[in-house]
Structures are given as structure tokens and as C-alpha cells.
Amino acid sequence: MKIALLFPNNIYTSPYLKYYTRILEEEDIAYDLIIWDRARAKEEGCIAFTSKNQEKSTLSKALNFFRFRKFIIQRLKKNKYSRLIIFSGQLGILLSDYLQKKYKNKYLLDIRDYSVSMSHFKGRFNKVVSNANLVCISSIGFKEWLPEGDHYILGHNINIGLIRDVLNNYPDNKTFFRNKTVNIDTIGQIKDFSSDKMFLDQLKNDDRFEMQFIGFGNTLNLLKEYVTEENVLNVSFYGKYRKEEEKELLKNTDFINILISRTEFNKGATLLSNRLYLSALYQIPCIVNSKTEQSRIIEKYNFGIVVDSYTELTNKVLQYKKEFDKKIFLSNCYIFLSDVKDDYDSFNFRVTNFLTNNNTNV
């Protein structure tokens, strides 16, 4: 048996690849990792497609996708893999006809976000989903826009090793709200200018609050320009960081900002942000929008604040701080992490069964 993992980007962009390679290595199953080396990084341990030209125009982008499709199919025909693991709905759509013909019920589709191509090619996308043996989703909220089915499994966007470490050494002496000023930080990709601007507008130049944006993204410069134009004095920017630095960077954080635009473009209301897991892992209350999958989590486990409107932000944060119960909060974070661990165990079992069972109807 040999497995192919098909990933449309560089390895370093996807920590969740390891969720699968770990299982494959534990089960001693041979596999190939076929990727698109978009950054021309020449990463080791993979079979890499490199486009001949940079993706500047819409036409060149489309041509490169079809070249990547041809590259993949050539490898699949040559090596005759037993099973496939396909990352992203977009790549599934690109290969849909070939998968239906050659690998029906023999592939796992991993979906971590929404793409407009899923609407543009809805028929193809629905077929790719229905013909998969398993579909891994990073949020139960995705079922709102996915076709109905009983082959969905939840695969959280978090390193299970971190969760196990925290559960085994759970803190009981953490200090909260040590300073008079409330520190509210946004960590990770800075890519939601609309939400970040509304967040800033509520707290700018209010000496009761300090804000920091930790990370990098395609709207970071736009956000910096806005801060300069508005002469916002209580915000700072840290920039790029390494994953292992997160705990240290958040050591003085009182709240993690997870407010997000509820747009049709990215189905933001159905996502679970990495920041949600950081909130529970490092025991830092978070702030989320109402009527989202994240608010469902917070309402169930109660380790943060849910706001209906950005205008509520100031009062809700100060009220939460005033009524904060350390013991209850720590217990709620622990329960959430325990449930995530249980979800991971279920994910591990079902993926292992898919990879090791010779019956295609696993």
C-alpha cells in the first residue's frame, strides 16, 4: 500500500500536514507528498511542481493550475497509489473528473476554509465531496455550506501535543489582569481590515486599553496607514514571529481579539480561528462576534466574551474583568481542551481506519 498526499502549496504553509504524516509513519505506510512549490523553496521530502512563470495575470494563474493538475495526474498514473489525501476544496475541484473515474471512495478530502471556487463550480465541488470516503473539516460550522453527508470528521487546527502537555500540567496559579490597563492583542495573520478597523475605532486613544497586532498579513500595511492617519497612540505592531514564540508573546495579554467579518466571500461566520485554541491553551479570555461558530463555542464553554456589535466592546470587556472568576474560567478552558483531545482521538481512529482497511468502503 502507498498513499499520495496532494497539497497545492509549500509544506511550511501547512502545520496540519503533520496530522496525517504522523499517522502514516506510525502505521509504517509508505507515502509521497506531492506539492506546489509556489515559493520556489525546494523543500525536502516531497515531489514538487514549480510553475514556469509567476502568477501575475488571471490567465497565467489558470494555466499554472492546469499544469499542476497535469503534473499530479502523471504521478498518480505512474505510481498507482492505493489511497489519496487531498488538501483543499479547490484542488478537489481541479481533479474532480479524474477522482470520480479512478479514485471514487478511495480519497480523503481535507477542507480548512471556504473558497469562491466552491460556488463557481458547485456541481463539481459537490461531486468531489460526495465521492470522498472521508471529508475532514476544521469547523462544524462548515456543514452550513457543505452538502449533506455522514462522512464528515472534525480535524481541529491545533497541535495535539500542545493540548496534551497543557492538560497534563494544567496551571492553577496563573495571575489575571495584573495591570490597570487592559491589554487586548490580535495574533496571527492580519488579513481582515474591516473588522480590525472597527475594533480599533472602539478603543483608540482610550487610556484604559492597549492594543497590539502580532503577526503579518496582506492588510497589515493598510492597518498601519489607518493608525497613522487617525493618530492612534495606544496600538503597537510586533510583526512576524515563530510559532514557538506564541506563548511568550502572549504572556501579558488580557484578551485575545478574534473578531471577524461575517462575509459571504470567506464564510467567516463558520470558521474557527487558531486564536480560539490559543485562548484556551494559554488561559486568556477571548472576544468573538455573535452568530458565529466561534460564539457557539464560547457560549458552550464560557471562556470569553460574545459581542453583538463592536460598540459593545468597551463595556463588555470592563464588565467581564470586574466579574471574572479565575477558578471557573480555568475549569472551562480545561473542559474545552479535553473535548478537543477527544475529537482528535476520533479523527485519529477514523483516518487510520481509512488508510489501513483494504476494503474501499471503510
C-alpha positions in Angstrom: 0.0 0.0 0.0 1.2 3.5 -0.8 -0.5 6.8 -0.2 -0.2 10.2 -2.0 -0.8 13.4 -0.2 -1.7 16.2 -2.7 -1.1 19.7 -1.4 -1.4 22.9 -3.5 1.3 25.0 -1.7 4.6 24.8 0.1 4.9 22.4 3.1 5.8 25.2 5.5 2.4 26.9 5.0 0.6 23.9 6.5 1.2 22.6 10.0 -1.8 20.2 9.6 0.0 18.1 7.1 1.8 16.6 10.1 -1.6 15.3 11.5 -1.6 12.8 8.6 2.1 12.1 8.1 2.3 11.2 11.8 -0.4 8.5 11.4 1.2 7.2 8.2 4.6 6.9 9.9 3.1 5.3 13.0 1.4 2.7 10.8 4.5 2.2 8.7 2.7 3.1 5.5 4.7 4.4 2.5 3.6 7.8 1.1 4.6 10.5 -1.3 3.9 14.2 -0.7 3.1 16.0 -4.0 3.1 19.7 -3.6 3.2 23.0 -5.5 6.4 24.8 -4.7 4.9 28.3 -5.1 7.8 30.0 -3.1 10.5 28.0 -5.0 11.8 26.9 -1.7 13.0 23.5 -2.9 11.7 21.8 0.3 13.0 18.3 1.0 10.9 15.1 1.3 8.4 15.9 -1.4 7.7 15.8 -5.1 7.4 19.4 -6.1 5.8 21.2 -9.1 7.3 24.5 -9.9 5.5 26.9 -12.2 7.4 28.2 -15.2 6.1 31.7 -14.7 5.0 33.9 -11.8 1.2 34.1 -11.3 0.6 37.7 -12.3 -2.3 37.7 -14.6 -5.6 35.7 -14.3 -4.6 33.7 -17.4 -1.2 32.7 -16.1 -2.7 31.7 -12.8 -5.3 29.5 -14.6 -2.6 28.0 -16.8 -0.4 27.1 -13.8 -3.4 25.4 -12.1 -3.8 23.2 -15.2 -0.1 22.5 -15.3 -0.2 21.4 -11.7 -3.2 19.2 -12.5 -1.3 17.5 -15.3 1.8 17.1 -13.0 -0.3 15.4 -10.4 -2.1 13.0 -12.8 1.2 11.9 -14.3 2.5 10.9 -10.9 -0.8 9.2 -9.9 -0.7 7.1 -13.2 2.9 6.3 -12.7 2.8 5.2 -9.1 -0.8 3.8 -8.8 -1.4 4.8 -5.2 -3.9 2.9 -3.1 -5.4 6.0 -1.4 -5.2 9.8 -1.7 -5.4 12.6 0.8 -6.3 15.8 -1.0 -5.9 19.2 0.7 -8.4 22.0 -0.1 -11.7 22.0 -2.0 -10.1 24.0 -4.8 -7.7 21.1 -5.6 -10.5 18.6 -5.3 -12.5 20.6 -7.9 -9.4 20.7 -10.2 -9.1 16.9 -10.1 -12.8 16.1 -9.8 -13.3 14.1 -13.1 -10.1 12.1 -12.6 -11.0 11.3 -9.0 -14.5 10.2 -9.9 -13.1 7.9 -12.6 -10.1 6.4 -10.8 -10.4 7.0 -7.0 -14.0 7.1 -6.1 -14.4 6.3 -2.4 -10.6 6.0 -2.2 -9.6 9.5 -1.1 -9.9 11.8 1.9 -10.7 15.4 1.3 -9.3 17.9 3.8 -11.1 21.3 3.9 -9.8 24.1 6.1 -11.5 27.1 4.6 -14.1 28.4 2.1 -13.2 29.5 -1.4 -15.4 31.2 -4.0 -14.4 28.5 -6.5 -16.7 26.2 -4.4 -19.6 28.3 -5.5 -18.4 28.9 -9.1 -18.1 25.2 -9.6 -20.7 24.0 -7.2 -21.6 20.8 -9.1 -18.0 19.7 -9.4 -17.4 20.5 -5.7 -20.4 18.6 -4.5 -19.4 15.6 -6.5 -15.9 15.7 -5.1 -17.3 15.8 -1.6 -19.9 13.0 -2.2 -17.3 10.7 -3.8 -14.8 11.1 -1.0 -14.5 8.3 1.6 -13.9 10.9 4.4 -14.1 14.7 4.5 -12.1 16.3 7.2 -13.3 19.8 8.2 -11.8 22.2 10.7 -15.1 23.6 11.9 -18.5 22.0 12.4 -19.9 25.3 11.0 -18.7 24.3 7.5 -21.7 22.0 7.4 -23.8 25.1 6.7 -22.4 25.3 3.2 -21.3 21.7 2.5 -23.7 19.1 1.0 -25.4 16.8 3.5 -23.5 13.7 4.4 -22.4 11.4 7.2 -18.7 11.1 6.2 -17.5 14.3 7.8 -14.9 14.3 10.6 -13.7 17.2 12.7 -9.9 17.9 12.4 -9.0 20.8 14.7 -6.3 23.3 13.7 -4.1 22.7 16.7 -1.1 20.5 17.6 -2.4 17.8 19.8 0.9 17.6 21.5 0.4 21.1 22.9 -3.0 20.2 24.2 -1.8 17.0 25.9 1.1 19.0 27.5 -1.3 21.6 28.9 -3.8 19.0 30.2 -1.0 17.1 31.9 0.4 20.2 33.5 -2.6 22.4 34.0 -1.9 25.7 35.8 -3.7 26.7 38.9 -1.6 29.7 39.9 -2.0 31.9 36.9 -2.4 35.7 37.6 -5.0 37.6 35.6 -5.4 41.3 34.8 -2.2 42.3 36.6 -2.2 45.9 35.2 -4.7 48.7 35.4 -4.6 48.9 31.6 -6.3 46.1 29.7 -4.1 44.6 27.0 -6.1 43.3 24.0 -3.9 41.5 21.4 -4.5 40.2 17.9 -2.2 37.4 16.9 -1.7 35.6 13.6 -2.5 36.6 10.1 -3.5 40.3 9.8 -6.0 40.0 6.9 -9.4 41.3 8.0 -9.1 45.1 7.7 -12.8 45.7 8.0 -13.1 44.0 11.4 -9.7 45.3 12.7 -10.7 48.9 11.8 -14.0 48.6 13.7 -12.1 47.1 16.6 -9.6 49.9 16.7 -12.3 52.6 16.4 -13.9 51.5 19.6 -10.7 51.5 21.7 -8.4 54.1 20.0 -6.8 56.6 22.4 -8.7 55.2 25.4 -6.1 55.0 28.1 -7.9 52.1 29.7 -6.8 49.9 26.9 -3.6 48.9 25.0 -3.8 47.0 21.7 -1.1 45.1 19.8 -1.2 43.3 16.5 1.3 40.4 16.4 1.9 38.9 13.0 1.8 39.7 9.3 -0.8 39.7 6.6 -2.0 41.3 3.4 -3.8 44.1 5.2 -1.2 44.9 7.7 0.2 47.9 5.8 -3.3 49.3 5.3 -4.0 49.0 9.0 -0.7 50.8 9.9 -1.7 53.6 7.5 -5.0 53.9 9.2 -3.4 54.1 12.6 -1.1 56.8 11.4 -3.9 58.8 9.8 -6.0 58.6 12.9 -3.1 59.3 15.2 -3.9 56.2 17.3 -1.5 56.2 20.3 -2.5 53.0 22.2 -1.7 50.5 19.5 1.6 48.8 18.5 2.7 46.2 15.9 5.1 43.3 16.5 5.4 41.8 13.0 6.4 38.3 12.0 7.1 35.7 14.7 7.8 32.0 15.0 5.1 29.6 16.2 7.1 28.6 19.2 7.2 32.2 20.3 3.4 32.5 20.8 3.3 31.7 24.5 5.9 34.2 25.4 4.4 36.9 23.1 1.0 36.5 24.9 2.3 36.4 28.5 1.0 39.9 29.2 -2.2 39.6 27.2 -5.5 40.1 29.0 -7.8 39.3 26.0 -7.3 37.8 22.5 -9.2 39.6 19.8 -10.9 37.1 17.5 -13.5 39.4 16.0 -14.0 38.6 12.3 -16.0 39.9 9.3 -19.1 37.8 8.6 -18.7 38.0 4.8 -20.1 35.8 2.0 -16.6 35.8 0.5 -14.9 33.6 3.1 -17.9 32.4 5.2 -16.2 34.0 8.2 -19.1 33.1 10.5 -18.4 29.4 10.1 -14.6 29.5 10.8 -12.8 28.5 13.9 -9.7 30.7 14.3 -6.3 29.4 15.6 -6.7 32.2 18.2 -9.6 30.4 19.7 -7.3 27.5 20.6 -4.6 29.8 21.9 -7.2 31.4 24.2 -7.9 28.0 25.9 -4.3 26.8 25.7 -2.8 29.8 27.4 -5.8 30.6 29.5 -6.5 34.1 28.0 -10.1 35.2 27.6 -11.1 35.9 24.0 -13.6 38.2 22.2 -15.8 36.8 19.4 -18.7 38.0 17.3 -22.2 36.7 18.0 -24.0 34.4 15.5 -20.8 32.6 14.5 -19.4 29.2 15.1 -16.9 30.7 17.5 -19.7 32.3 19.5 -21.3 28.8 19.7 -18.1 27.5 21.3 -17.8 30.4 23.7 -21.4 30.2 24.7 -21.0 26.5 25.4 -17.7 26.6 27.2 -17.7 30.2 28.5 -14.0 31.2 28.3 -14.6 34.6 26.6 -16.9 37.4 25.5 -19.5 37.4 22.8 -20.4 40.8 21.3 -23.4 41.5 19.0 -21.9 44.9 18.0 -18.5 46.4 18.1 -19.9 49.3 20.0 -20.5 46.9 23.0 -16.8 46.1 23.2 -15.7 48.6 25.8 -18.5 47.9 28.3 -18.4 44.2 27.9 -14.6 43.9 28.4 -14.7 46.1 31.5 -17.7 44.2 32.9 -16.0 40.8 32.2 -12.9 41.9 34.0 -14.9 43.1 37.0 -16.9 39.9 37.3 -14.0 37.5 36.4 -13.9 34.2 38.3 -10.5 32.6 37.9 -11.5 29.1 39.1 -14.5 28.9 36.8 -12.5 30.3 33.8 -9.6 27.8 34.2 -12.1 24.9 34.6 -13.9 26.0 31.4 -10.7 26.1 29.4 -9.7 22.7 30.6 -13.1 21.2 29.6 -12.8 22.6 26.1 -9.3 21.3 25.6 -10.4 17.9 26.9 -13.2 17.8 24.3 -10.8 18.8 21.6 -8.5 15.9 22.6 -11.5 13.6 22.4 -12.2 14.9 18.9 -8.6 14.3 17.9 -8.8 10.7 19.1 -11.9 10.2 17.0 -10.1 11.8 14.0 -7.0 9.6 14.5 -9.1 6.5 14.7 -11.2 7.2 11.5 -8.2 8.3 9.4 -6.2 5.3 10.5 -9.1 3.0 9.6 -9.4 4.7 6.1 -5.6 4.3 5.5 -5.2 0.7 6.7 -8.5 -1.0 5.7 -8.2 -2.8 2.4 -12.0 -2.6 1.9 -12.7 0.7 0.0 -16.0 1.1 1.8 -14.2 1.8 5.1 
